[in-house]
């Protein structure tokens, strides 16, 4: 499978984010690292990613619909995690995402002052997805919902660059072994290749993350090995991106990070969502 189809307005691709919203997401990443909860940090990362996607798709005449985006939250409930005008929707064209933030916050960003220091600058930060933490971790239910949504989307876009699914979690599934559900997602395909499923495990300890491994030998426990096995191999073009970021990868490298801190989250999302061929 090639993963070389051009992404265009007439042949878009899609991203689907599965976000663990269980009670443990209220914890911080690691003692002393940040006072921000994992739920808040992930919400910020996803909102920033959505903002960057809208910028990538912005042309002189407006936002071009190169992508459709879905966000599924799973915790005390399972379903679309969009807020505001997009609430309850599945895949949404990126132009509609751009035009319908739930709210726009004013935040402070550190920028170079030109003299070797940093100064505060006020920036507008659109919010489509809010943090939430409560209940268990019904990962199987979330993966089943994702499979149904992806099946419908692929029926409408059979020649597309394959959808990319990114599952972000900090705990084990509490509604069964998710292996068969993950396999069912990875078996879905367009004419250009199988759906890509990547997994990102969030840290509660300040230990070194294991990023983009190519075997289970570097993984510390059975849960890490399970998530590794659920993850797709990195396509060749993503391997190239990873090498550019100084990761050591091989043809056996999977789209998986274990024990991630917020820096790893951001890098993982960046590599996993870079376009291969926009037109």
C-alpha positions in Angstrom: 0.0 0.0 0.0 1.5 3.3 -1.1 0.1 6.2 0.9 0.8 8.5 -2.0 -2.7 9.7 -3.0 -2.8 13.5 -3.5 -4.9 15.3 -0.9 -7.1 17.9 -2.5 -10.5 19.6 -2.2 -12.0 16.9 -4.5 -10.2 14.1 -2.7 -9.8 15.0 1.0 -8.3 13.0 3.8 -9.4 12.9 7.4 -8.1 12.8 11.0 -9.9 11.2 13.9 -8.8 11.8 17.4 -9.9 9.5 20.2 -9.4 11.3 23.6 -9.4 9.5 26.9 -11.5 11.6 29.3 -11.5 9.2 32.3 -11.1 10.4 35.8 -7.3 9.8 35.9 -6.9 12.5 33.2 -7.3 15.0 36.0 -3.8 14.0 37.2 -0.7 16.0 36.1 1.9 14.5 33.8 4.5 14.1 36.4 5.4 15.5 39.8 7.1 18.9 39.5 6.7 19.1 35.7 3.6 21.1 35.5 0.5 22.0 37.5 -1.6 21.5 34.3 -3.7 18.3 34.2 -3.3 15.8 31.4 -6.8 16.6 30.3 -6.1 20.3 30.0 -2.7 19.8 28.3 -4.3 17.4 25.7 -7.1 19.8 25.1 -4.6 22.6 24.4 -2.6 20.4 22.1 -5.6 19.3 20.1 -7.0 22.8 19.8 -3.6 24.1 18.7 -3.3 21.3 16.2 -6.8 22.2 14.8 -5.7 25.8 14.5 -2.5 24.8 12.7 -4.5 22.6 10.3 -6.8 25.5 9.4 -3.7 27.7 8.7 -2.2 25.0 6.5 -5.4 24.9 4.5 -5.8 28.6 4.2 -5.4 30.1 0.7 -6.2 33.5 -0.8 -9.9 32.6 -1.3 -10.4 31.1 2.1 -10.0 27.7 3.8 -9.7 24.8 1.4 -11.3 21.6 2.5 -8.3 19.3 2.3 -9.3 17.5 5.5 -12.2 16.5 7.5 -11.7 16.2 11.3 -13.4 14.2 14.1 -12.9 14.2 17.8 -14.3 11.4 20.0 -14.1 11.6 23.8 -14.5 8.6 26.0 -14.9 8.6 29.8 -18.2 8.9 31.6 -19.7 8.9 28.1 -18.6 8.2 24.5 -19.2 10.5 21.6 -18.3 13.6 19.6 -16.2 16.0 21.8 -16.8 19.1 19.7 -18.4 22.0 21.5 -20.7 24.8 20.3 -22.0 24.8 16.7 -20.1 21.6 16.0 -21.4 19.7 19.0 -22.5 16.1 18.3 -21.0 16.1 14.8 -18.7 13.4 13.5 -16.3 14.4 10.7 -16.4 18.1 10.0 -14.7 19.8 6.9 -11.8 21.9 8.0 -13.4 25.1 6.7 -16.4 24.5 9.1 -13.9 23.9 11.9 -12.2 27.2 11.2 -15.4 29.1 11.1 -17.0 27.6 14.2 -14.8 27.7 17.3 -16.7 27.2 20.5 -14.9 30.3 21.9 -11.7 32.3 21.3 -9.5 32.9 24.3 -6.8 35.6 24.8 -3.6 34.0 25.9 0.0 35.0 26.5 2.8 33.8 24.3 6.5 34.3 24.9 8.3 35.7 21.8 11.8 36.8 21.0 12.4 40.5 21.8 15.3 40.7 19.3 17.8 41.4 22.1 18.3 37.9 23.4 15.3 38.0 25.8 11.6 37.1 25.7 8.5 39.3 26.0 4.9 38.5 26.5 2.5 38.8 23.5 -1.3 38.5 23.6 -2.6 36.0 21.1 -6.0 34.7 20.1 -6.5 31.0 20.9 -9.6 29.3 19.4 -11.1 26.5 21.4 -13.2 23.7 19.7 -12.5 20.9 22.3 -12.6 21.3 26.1 -10.9 19.2 28.7 -13.0 16.7 30.7 -12.1 14.0 33.2 -14.5 11.6 34.8 -15.6 7.9 34.7 -13.7 4.9 33.4 -11.9 4.2 30.1 -14.3 2.6 27.6 -11.7 2.3 24.9 -13.5 -0.6 23.1 -16.7 1.4 22.8 -14.7 4.4 21.4 -12.9 2.2 18.9 -16.2 0.7 17.8 -17.7 4.2 17.3 -14.7 5.2 15.3 -14.9 2.1 13.1 -18.5 2.9 12.1 -17.7 6.6 11.4 -14.6 5.6 9.3 -16.5 3.0 7.4 -19.1 5.6 6.4 -16.4 8.1 5.5 -14.5 5.7 3.3 -17.6 4.7 1.5 -17.9 8.4 0.4 -14.1 8.8 -0.3 -12.9 5.5 -1.7 -9.8 7.0 -3.4 -8.6 9.1 -0.5 -5.3 9.2 1.3 -6.2 6.8 4.2 -7.7 8.3 7.4 -5.3 8.7 10.4 -6.6 7.8 13.8 -4.8 9.0 16.9 -5.8 7.5 20.2 -4.6 9.4 23.3 -5.0 7.6 26.6 -3.4 7.3 30.1 -4.9 4.0 31.2 -6.0 0.5 30.3 -9.3 -0.1 28.7 -11.9 -1.1 31.3 -14.5 -2.5 28.8 -12.5 -5.4 27.5 -9.4 -6.1 25.4 -9.4 -3.6 22.5 -7.3 -5.8 20.2 -10.1 -6.9 17.9 -11.6 -3.4 17.7 -8.2 -1.9 16.8 -7.6 -4.6 14.2 -11.0 -3.9 12.6 -10.0 -0.3 12.2 -6.6 -1.1 10.7 -8.2 -3.4 8.2 -10.4 -0.6 6.8 -8.8 0.9 3.7 -9.1 3.2 0.7 -7.7 2.5 -2.7 -4.4 4.1 -1.4 -3.9 2.0 1.8 -5.2 0.9 5.1 -6.4 3.2 7.9 -3.5 4.3 10.2 -4.1 3.8 13.9 -1.5 5.4 16.3 -1.5 5.3 20.1 -0.1 7.7 22.6 0.2 6.8 26.2 0.3 9.7 28.7 2.7 9.8 31.6 2.0 10.2 35.3 5.6 9.7 36.2 8.7 11.7 35.3 10.5 8.9 33.4 11.9 9.0 29.9 9.3 8.3 27.2 9.7 5.5 24.7 9.0 7.1 21.3 8.4 5.4 18.0 9.8 1.9 19.0 10.2 -0.8 16.4 10.0 -3.8 18.9 8.5 -4.6 22.3 12.0 -5.1 23.8 12.3 -1.5 25.0 8.8 -1.5 26.5 8.4 -2.0 30.3 5.1 -3.8 30.8 2.3 -5.8 29.1 0.1 -2.8 28.7 2.8 -0.9 26.7 3.3 -4.0 24.6 -0.4 -4.2 23.9 -0.7 -0.6 22.8 2.4 -1.2 20.6 0.7 -4.2 19.0 -2.5 -2.1 18.3 -0.5 0.6 16.4 0.1 0.8 12.7 3.5 0.7 11.2 4.8 4.2 10.2 4.5 4.7 6.4 7.7 5.6 4.6 7.0 9.3 4.4 6.3 9.5 8.2 9.6 7.6 8.8 11.3 10.4 6.9 9.6 13.0 9.0 10.6 11.2 12.2 14.3 11.0 11.0 14.2 14.7 10.3 13.3 15.1 14.0 16.3 12.9 15.0 14.3 9.8 15.8 15.9 6.4 15.1 13.3 4.6 13.1 13.1 1.5 10.9 10.6 -0.2 8.6 9.3 -1.9 11.8 8.7 1.3 13.7 5.1 1.8 14.8 3.1 5.0 15.5 3.3 4.6 19.3 4.7 6.6 22.2 4.7 5.2 25.8 4.9 7.3 28.9 4.6 10.6 27.0 5.1 14.0 28.6 3.5 17.1 27.0 6.6 17.7 24.8 6.3 14.1 23.4 2.6 14.7 22.8 3.2 17.7 20.7 6.0 16.1 18.7 3.9 12.9 18.1 0.9 14.9 16.9 3.1 17.0 14.6 4.7 14.0 12.9 1.4 12.0 12.8 -0.5 14.8 11.1 1.9 16.2 8.6 0.4 16.1 5.1 2.2 13.8 2.6 1.0 15.5 -0.6 -1.4 18.5 -0.6 -2.6 20.0 -3.9 
